[in-house]
Amino acid sequence: MKAKHIVSSFFMFVLCFILFACSGPQVTRVDSNEEVDLSGYWNDTDSHLVAEEMINDSFANQWLADFKKANARKPRIIIGLVLNKTEEHISTETFVKDLERSYINSGKVTFVASKEQRSEIRAERADQAQNAKTGTAKAQGQETAADFMLKGQINSIFDANKKAQLKYYQVELELLNLETSETVWIGQKKIKKVVSKKSYKI
C-alpha cells in the first residue's frame, strides 16, 4: 500500500512538472513593420513615425530653400543631444537613429557623423598614419563640417483613473545654424494614448 502511494505521488509530481513546463510564454513572430502597442508606453512605432513626420515638417520650412539659394548645395546636418525628460526608460539612441535615417533617405541634406563616430574615425586615421601602406592612409584634417545641428527632448504627462490611463508624449526638436547660433526651425509632435483597463471576474 505504501509502495502504491509512493508511485502515485511520483506520477503526480511528473504530471505537475509537465504542466508547469508547458505553461511557459508563447512567442509569436510578427513583421517588423507591423504596429504593435501592448502597454501604451513609447515604443518603436512612435519613434519611427515621429522621426519621419518631424523631419518632413522641417523640410517644409523656408530655411532649406534659403540655404540652397545662398550656397548652391545641400545643407550638412548633425544630430546633437535628444534628452529623455519622461519618467520612463526611452531609448533616445533608437530615436536618434530614426532621425538619421529619415534625413539620409530624404536625399535633401548631407548627414555628418556624430561626435562619438568622428572620434572613432579619427582614431582609425591615426592608426592608418602609423601602420597603413604608403598612399592608402586617409589624411587628417579633411573632414566636412556641419552647417546645422538638430537637438531636442521628449516629455510626457500621465493621468489615470480606475478604468483607463492617459499617456501623453510631446517631442520638441529645433534646428540650429552652427555659424550664427540662430534657430531656423522648431518642431513639435504630440502623441496621446488612452489605455483601457479590462476587468476580469473570477
ABEGO torsion letter per residue (X at the ends): XAAAAAAAAAAAAAAAAAAAAAABBBBBBBBAABBBBAAGBBBAAAAAAAAAAAAAAAAABAAAAAAAAAAGBBBBBBBBBBBBABABBBBAAAAAAAAAAAAAAAGABBBBBBAAAAAAAAAAAAAAAAABBBGABBBBGABBBBABBBBEBBBBBBBBBAABBBBBBBBBBBBBBAAAGBBABBBBBBBBBBBBBBBBBX
